Amino acid sequence: MKRTPSDYIIFPLDVPTVTEAEKYIDLLAGRVGMFKVGLELFIEAGPSIVRRIAAAGGQVFLDLKLHDIPATVGRAMARIADLGVSLATVHCGESVRMLEAAVAGAGGAVGVLGVTVLTSVSADDLRNAGFQDEMADAETLVLHRAGMARQAGCAGVVCSPLETKGIKARFGKDFLAVTPGVRLSRQSVAGDDQRRTATPGQAVADGADYLVIGRPIRDDADPAKAAEKIAREIASALGNAQ
């Protein structure tokens, strides 16, 4: 099935209550491709929020960023697979075995994405964390961890828009690149913790398969119209890329 421009948009339900989440589910169902459920909302609502999104006709990207010993991650991913979500995340971390366990636990029922380097992390952060030489460069580390995810059989990775082009060049167009850190302009946003960002058009032109776009939609006076505007920008970028 051919994807529409709105299918590229993942809207993060980064809100603390089910009531707030339901507001955005009802506003944006059919206008975005997926809803992202992260730790905050999942701890508050549990699996019921996944069922609520499904009832509205939406798909779910469950972003829990699993990171534990392989056996625990494998069992947790098996439970996630039972929920009927489309995509779920696991940190690439230090071990290919953990990623392999996640893929095995998913059993083909959910696409496993390896989280490479968070978009809030800078080169200074990496150096302060003990990374040295070339691994203190975010793009180098992202590509290294993407290779781990590919080796383990993951469907793709979560990376910043700045690394998407390199990932597609090295691992092929079928290896998914899901990109947070998408902004409508290069201008800073108050309270923004993202460091490695790009516009929707730039991200799609570089090969991103899904764009996680929160603040530009959530903070607009009319979130539905904001989502539609972003979809038009994506359509334009896709047309130019053909």
N, C-alpha and C positions, 0 to 999 in steps of 0.2 A: 504494500500500500504506500502510495506517495505521501510524504510528509508535507504538512502545511507549515507556513512560517510560525504560527503560534505553537506548533508541536515542539519547537526548539526551546520554548520558555519553560523553565521550572520555577515555580513560585515557592519560596520558603515560608512555611507557616511558623515563623519564629516569634510566637506569641505565647503567653503564659497560661491562657485559659481556652477551654473548648468553645466558649461563647465567641471569643474573638476569632478563633480559627474558623468557626462555622460562617462567620460574616464574610471572610475572604473566599471560602469554598463556594458559597452561593454566588458571590460577585464574579468570580473568575473561572468557574467551571465552564469549559468549552472555549475559553479565551487563552488558556495556557495548556501546555502539554502534560505537565505533572505538577503535583504538590510535594514539596519536600517536608518531611516530618523529621525534626531533629530531637536532640536529647531533652530539651526543655518541655516541649509539648508531649513527647512520648512518655516522659516520667509523670506528667500530669494526667494524661488521658489513657495511656496504654493502647492496646490493639484496637480499642473501640474507635479511635480516630481514623484508623485505616479503613474500617468498615464504613464510617461516615463519608469519607472521600469517595469510596467505591460506589456508594449509594447515589452520589451526585454525578456519577459517570466519569470520575477522575482517576488518574493513575497516581501511584505513590512511589516516591523516591525516599526510602527510609535511611536516613543519614545518622547512624549511631556510632560510626567509626570504631568498630570492634578492634580491640588490641589486647590480646591475652595469650596464654599458651595455646598451641594448635588445637588440642582436644576441646578446650572450652570454646574457642572461636568456631570450630566445626559444629558443635552442638547448638550454639547460639544461632548460627546461620541456618541450620535446619529448622529451627523454630520460626525464624524470619520467613523462610520459604513457605511455611504453612500459612502465612498471612496473605499471600497473593500479591505482594508488592512487585513492582517492576524492576527496581534497582535498589541495591543496598551497599553500604560502604564498610571497608575494613582498612585500618592503617597498614601501609606497606611495612613500616617498622624495620626490624632487623632480620626477619626470617622469611624466606620463601616458603618454608613448611607451614607457617601460619596462613599465608595466602592460599596455599594448596588445600589446607583444611577448610577454609572458607568456601572455596569453589566446590569441594566435595560435599560439604554440608548443604550447599544450595541445590545440588542435584539437578541443575539445569532449569530450575523453576524460577530463579531470580538472577538477574545480571549482577555479578559482583564487581564492584569498582574499588581499586586500590587508591587510597588517599596518599598522595606523594608528599608535597610540602604545602602546608596551609598558606593561603593567600595573605594572611596577616604577617607572615614570617619574612624578614629581610636578611640580607647577607650578614649584617651585624648580629642578628639573632642567632644565625647558624654558627658564627665564630664563637659567640658567647656560650653556645651549647657544646662546644668542643670540636665542631667540624673544622677540618684543616684543608689547606691547599685547594684543589679544584672542587672538593665537596662542600666548601663554604660558599660556592656559587649556586644560587637556587636552581638555575636551569640545568646545570650539570647533575645536581642531586635528583631533580625531578626525572630526568631522562634515565638515570641509573635505577631509580625505584620503579619507573614505568617498565623497565626491562625485567625487573623482578616480577611485577604483576603479569606481564605477558608470558613469562616462563611458567608461572603458576596456573595459567589458564583463565585469568580474569577477563571479563568482557571489556574492560577499559580502566581508565583512571580518572581521578579528580585532580585537576591542575589549574594553574592560573591561565588566563588567556595568552599570556606572553610565551608560554611553553608549548602551546597547541601545535603550532606549525612544525616544530622540531619533532614532536611525538608522532604526528602524522607521517612525516618524512621517514622516520626510522621504523615505525611499527605498522604502517599501512592505514588506509582509510576505514577499514572495518573495526579497528581498535578504538573504542569510544573515548572521546575526550569531553568530560563534563567540567564546565568552567564557572566557578564563582568569581567574584571580583569584577562583575560587569556593571559599568556605570554609563549613564547617558552622555557624559562628557568627561574630560580630563580634570574638571574642576573638583576640588576637594569637597567632601560632605562632612558636616559637623558630626563629630563622634565616630567617624569612619575608621575602622581598624584594618581595612584592606590596604595592602601596599602595592600589589602587582595587579593592575586593572587594565581594562580596555572597554571600548564601546561595543554595543551589540553587533554593529556592522563589521567592526574590525575582528571580533571574535569569530563570527561566522565565516568571514572571508579567509581566516587562517585555518578553518577546518573544524571548529568546535561543533559537536553534535548536540549538546544541550547547554543552555546558559541559565545559571541560577541567578535570578534577578529579583531582589527583594525591595530595598529602599526606594528605587525609582518608581516602583508601582505602589508600594504601601504608603509612601509619603505624599503621593499625588492626591489632589482634592477629589479626583475621579479615577480610582484604581482600574476600573474596567477600560476606560478610554486610554489610560496610560499603557495598559497591556496591548491594546490594539495598535497604538502608535509604535510601540517597540516591534510588534509583528510586521508592520509596514517597513520599518528599517531593515529588519531581517530579510524580508522579501526582496528589497532593493539590493542588498548585498548578495543574496543568492542569484539574482538575475545578472548582476555584474560578473559573478564568478563563472557563469556558464559560457 
